[in-house]
Amino acid sequence: MGWGSAGDIFDPVARALIEAGASDDLKRNLLGQLIDKLRDGDWDTEGESLEEFRDDPLIIALFRERGITADCGDQGGPEHADECTRTLGHDGDHVDDQDYSWPKSTEGAS
């Protein structure tokens, strides 16, 4: 059985680093090590923390580097488009399951 409460450790640490204006290097080093240690302890709710920080490109990248991903979910496509099914933090245009595509916004991460 996995460890479902590891997010109670990761999330406050990540929030504190963001609120303190920590550098990307510090966040990458500290949060990368924390993710690895929590996963070694059988963290099985990483996806919930990924969703919590879905607007932070660095945290998205840290999870992605470890094989933890989520769908982008952007809904800003053409009228008949569904939400983007590409991986959260993807490069390039958004694409849905019907092959509609639309450009990524330059504001915020999606």
Beta strands, then each sheet from edge to edge (+ up, - down):
strand 1: 94-95
strand 2: 101-102
sheet 1: 1+ 2-
end
